[in-house]
């Protein structure tokens, strides 16, 4: 009979297959730490991921200048449990697997993965602005309709030494429509046939795969006129500076605002040679109009040096946004390398007293399906659960691309 096809193993595998197809962003980021939360993996829900140690360069055969190895890390917390709950009667259970998948599993997994993808994509975009400051965009209201902003984003990833391969872009349908209309010769759908298993894949250009994703985060920016803002005195004198003191400004500045300081330039992460562009800093908190908490921290020397020109910068140097006089909610895109972010799921436990409780893992996604019968109402209760977490491993390998306002 047909109902023999509906084993819990088959239902779990089919649910995983559908989940994999629905995750265009999750499918394009690092998932190597998923195996850390197997039944034989680490204890607890937090994994500390080490970031590369930085050193300074010695030129010549002079006396050794031995450096301390300062190890930094970021935390990946897997503690978000989500799921979809369903019930089926005897007639529904008599369907074939194809019918069951189309009528029940696909709608259920679409809701589950849409919400997971929304949480992870928007969360990673917010982590980018909270921990790094790579941001592109022109005057407020400018529509992204060419490849130019993404070429600049690519240069920012290059400046951060992101590897050349495994790069992707996420934009919403409005931005994609403007791009397709503005640059039809750039896209070649034939080149994307092998990637069609990922929903939302559009094409590859500018050294990145482009995905259309309605879950891309939009940012609301207060009206902030920083045209007359300046530094508030001598304070950039120690490494690890995380605050800016601002003069000549009386308007609250939104968290996420990107700032530049006249004369303070970005540097190559290894050679420390100054780039031609000003260093970008993002406001992570503003306690008042004169004190702004920023990221990244300012390092003026040593292996973690990330700015140049501080020694010649005036105490009253101008502070300004990166050409964006925002006063609305703006569309954003995200260009990133696969290893800028990571996503992991944990293997949920199999209940000892459950006759039907199955867990399957495929390509970094782990699902548990648990069924139990309701004899009173002739129903089979089913719950599908996922336990996951995400983190920004190398936020400097991602860049926001800002477009027109709403």
Number of C-alpha atoms within 10 A of each C-alpha: 7 10 14 11 17 18 12 17 16 13 18 23 18 18 22 22 16 18 23 21 17 23 20 20 24 24 18 22 20 22 20 13 16 23 18 18 22 16 12 9 12 12 11 10 15 15 17 11 14 12 12 11 13 17 16 16 11 11 6 7 6 7 7 8 9 9 11 10 10 11 10 12 13 14 14 21 17 21 15 14 14 14 19 15 13 14 16 15 14 11 10 16 18 16 18 15 20 13 12 17 19 11 13 15 24 18 12 20 24 17 16 19 21 16 15 20 21 19 15 22 23 15 16 23 25 18 16 27 25 21 21 27 26 23 26 23 22 17 14 17 18 13 18 25 17 16 15 11 20 24 17 16 26 24 14 20 23 15 16 19 14 22 13 12 10 16 25 23 28 28 22 18 16 15 19 20 14 14 18 15 11 14 12 10 8 15 16 13 12 8 12 16 12 8 14 13 13 17 16 20 21 21 20 20 17 16 15 20 19 23 23 23 24 14 19 22 23 19 18 18 18 17 14 19 18 19 13 11 19 22 22 16 14 11 12 20 12 10 15 14 17 17 20 21 17 22 18 16 17 14 14 16 23 18 19 22 26 25 21 20 23 19 19 21 20 21 22 17 17 16 11 20 14 18 14 9 12 20 23 22 29 27 25 21 18 17 10 14 15 20 15 21 20 27 22 22 20 23 20 21 14 14 20 20 23 24 25 24 16 18 11 9 17 16 14 17 17 20 20 21 19 19 14 20 19 21 14 16 14 19 23 24 26 24 27 28 26 23 21 22 26 23 26 24 26 27 23 20 12 15 11 8 7 11 11 17 20 22 20 16 18 12 12 18 23 24 24 22 25 21 19 15 15 13 8 6 8 13 18 17 15 19 15 22 19 22 20 24 21 25 22 25 20 22 25 23 28 33 29 25 23 25 23 19 18 10
